[in-house]
């Protein structure tokens, strides 16, 4: 079993909630994420620093332009790493600032997808 993070997203791209679960396969994590869609505008699924997927899949994110897709993936990875760092720091004020930064990264990525 591997640890996965399911991050519920608001309409403006901000992270509403991050939940940790253990699943045997990526497909199981994606299936669980689909159940969370009724509670939020989208869900990202992560396994460590590896982005498994985003639900619902954004048509713009699947654009044939590889540079755009690569940049969107880099923003998503930056969001995840910032969020993880915020969970690990001992200073609550710094953690709050990192969470805000992570949410701003997601909002930037989602605006580029529009």
ABEGO torsion letter per residue (X at the ends): XBBBBBBBBBAAGBBABBBBBBBABAAAAAAAAAAAAAABABBBBBBEABBAEBOBBBAAAABABAAAAAAAAAAAAAAAAAAAAAAABABAAAAAAAAAAAAAAAAAAAAAAX
